[in-house]
Amino acid sequence: MTRTIEVYIVNKEVITRTALEGRPLAAAGEVHYCSVKEISKTEKVISEKAKAALKLVEELAAEKNLRCRVVDVASLKGKIKAKLRGVKATPTIIVGSNRLIGVPKKEDFEPLLEQ
């Protein structure tokens, strides 16, 4: 019986807002914006499909007393792990040597845990 379920997702960083930081300089009657820089506020976001896959895996892992390992393929480490495991789409769930791409139904997923 498999003891670990791996879930590969993308945790994208999106810009939520931008702003200008600093003060413009006034020299010889002209205003210069050379000391002003644009900053961006970002937030990490996962897709609805990835949320559904995570919820399903977490529920089943709790029921069956299994470990759940989440791999973020947006990170360098996650990209390398995904490449080594042959993951090309997200969300992907790996149970032992079985792979499910997308969000499976609970009844399709449970038999894989018994193998």
Residue pairs with C-beta under 8 A, 6 or more apart in sequence:
1 113
1 114
1 115
2 66
2 95
2 96
2 112
2 113
2 115
3 66
3 67
4 66
4 67
4 68
4 69
5 57
5 60
5 61
5 66
5 67
5 68
5 69
5 93
5 94
5 95
5 113
6 69
6 70
6 71
6 85
6 93
6 94
6 95
7 53
7 54
7 57
7 68
7 69
7 70
7 71
7 91
7 92
7 93
7 94
8 71
8 73
8 78
8 81
8 82
8 85
8 87
8 90
8 91
8 92
8 93
8 94
9 46
9 47
9 50
9 53
9 54
9 70
9 71
9 72
9 73
9 90
9 91
10 46
10 47
10 50
10 72
10 73
10 74
10 90
11 44
11 45
11 46
11 72
11 74
11 75
12 44
12 45
12 46
12 74
13 42
13 43
13 44
13 45
13 74
14 42
14 43
14 44
14 45
15 40
15 41
15 42
16 41
16 42
16 43
17 40
17 41
18 38
18 39
18 40
18 41
19 38
19 39
19 41
20 36
20 37
20 38
20 39
21 36
21 37
21 38
21 39
22 35
22 36
22 37
23 35
23 36
24 31
24 32
24 33
24 35
24 36
25 31
25 32
25 33
25 34
25 35
26 32
46 54
47 90
47 91
49 90
49 91
49 102
49 103
50 90
50 91
52 103
53 91
53 93
53 102
53 103
54 70
54 91
56 103
56 104
56 106
56 109
57 68
57 93
58 68
59 106
60 66
60 106
60 109
60 110
60 113
61 67
61 68
64 113
66 113
71 78
71 81
71 82
72 78
73 79
73 81
73 82
73 87
73 90
81 87
82 88
82 92
85 94
86 99
87 94
87 99
89 101
89 102
91 101
91 102
91 103
92 99
92 100
92 101
93 99
93 100
93 104
93 109
94 100
95 109
95 112
95 113
95 115
96 112
96 115
98 112
98 115
100 108
100 109
100 112
